[in-house]
Amino acid sequence: QVQLVESGGGLVQPGGSLRLSCAASGSSIFSRYAMAWYRQAPEKQRELVAAITSGNKANYADSVKGRFTISRDNAKNTVYLEMNSLKPEDTAVYYCCADLGPGTRHYWGQGAQVTVSS
């Protein structure tokens, strides 16, 4: 069983930057997990923001391409989301997710609030 804890959220002005971290515990095989960041804005469905495979291949939602970067440090059991050029529409609760592949259980963190506002 994997436990995920997000950190690094907060309030930032438009055009600013934040880095989210997601620390995993409870598993000795973190490097085998595919990791992802999702977000959910008020009254909207949860959406995939970025994902990274166990082989370090990353993909992004069109809305964040060129602004966000997902990375992982397997030695620290941590995945990151570097967010630059933030826009008010990036405001949401950001969730970390882990899974071992299609059809397997998804593990979720508790979420981190990101608010982009002047």
NUKE-624901 format. One record per residue (C-alpha): residue in one letter; x, y, z. Coordinates in steps of 0.2 Angstrom, whole numbers, padded with zeros to 4 digits, always signed. Each point is the difference from the previous one (the first is absolute). Layout:
N
aXYZ
...
***
This chain:
118
q+0000+0000+0000
v+0007+0017-0005
q-0003+0016+0009
l+0002+0016-0009
v+0002+0017+0008
e+0000+0016-0011
s+0008+0017+0006
g+0005+0016-0008
g-0017+0008-0004
g-0005+0017+0004
l-0005+0017-0007
v+0010+0008-0014
q-0002+0014-0012
p-0004-0002-0019
g+0017-0003-0009
g+0008-0008+0016
s+0006-0017+0004
l-0002-0014+0012
r+0007-0017+0003
l-0011-0014+0006
s+0008-0015+0008
c-0008-0017+0003
a+0009-0012+0013
a-0004-0018-0001
s+0002-0013+0014
g-0006-0017+0004
s+0008-0008-0015
s+0017-0006-0005
i-0003+0000-0018
f-0004+0019-0003
s+0011+0000-0016
r-0013-0013-0008
y-0015+0012+0003
a-0006+0011-0014
m-0003+0017+0008
a-0012+0014-0004
w-0007+0016+0005
y-0018+0004-0002
r-0010+0016+0004
q-0018+0004+0005
a-0007+0018-0001
p-0016+0004+0009
e-0015-0007-0009
k+0011-0009-0013
q+0005-0018-0003
r+0017-0006+0005
e+0012+0001-0015
l+0017-0007-0003
v+0014+0014+0000
a+0016-0010-0003
a+0006-0018+0002
i+0017-0009+0000
t+0003-0018-0002
s+0012-0011+0009
g+0012+0002-0015
n-0001+0019+0002
k-0011+0004-0015
a-0010+0015+0003
n-0016+0006-0008
y-0011+0016+0004
a-0017+0007-0003
d+0000+0012-0014
s-0005+0014+0012
v+0016-0001+0010
k+0013-0005-0014
g+0015+0011+0000
r-0004+0007+0018
f+0000-0016+0011
t+0013-0013+0002
i-0002-0017+0009
s+0015-0009+0007
r+0004-0013+0012
d+0014-0005+0012
n-0001-0018+0004
a+0014+0001+0013
k-0012+0012+0010
n-0016-0009-0005
t-0007+0017-0006
v-0008+0007-0015
y+0000+0019-0004
l-0010+0011-0010
e+0009+0017-0005
m-0013+0013-0005
n+0005+0015-0009
s-0010+0015-0008
l-0015-0004+0011
k-0017+0006-0006
p-0016+0002+0010
e-0007-0015-0009
d+0013-0011+0008
t-0008+0003+0017
a-0006-0017+0007
v+0004-0013+0012
y+0014-0011-0006
y+0001-0018+0003
c+0014-0012-0001
c-0004-0018-0007
a+0010-0016-0001
d-0003-0016-0009
l+0009-0016-0007
g-0009+0000-0017
p-0017-0001-0008
g-0013-0009+0010
t+0010+0001+0016
r-0005+0010+0016
h+0003+0019+0000
y+0006+0008+0016
w-0004+0018+0003
g+0007+0013+0011
q-0011+0012+0010
g+0003+0015-0012
a+0009+0017+0001
q-0009+0016-0004
v+0007+0011-0013
t-0007+0018-0002
v+0005+0012-0013
s-0006+0017+0003
s+0005+0018+0001
***
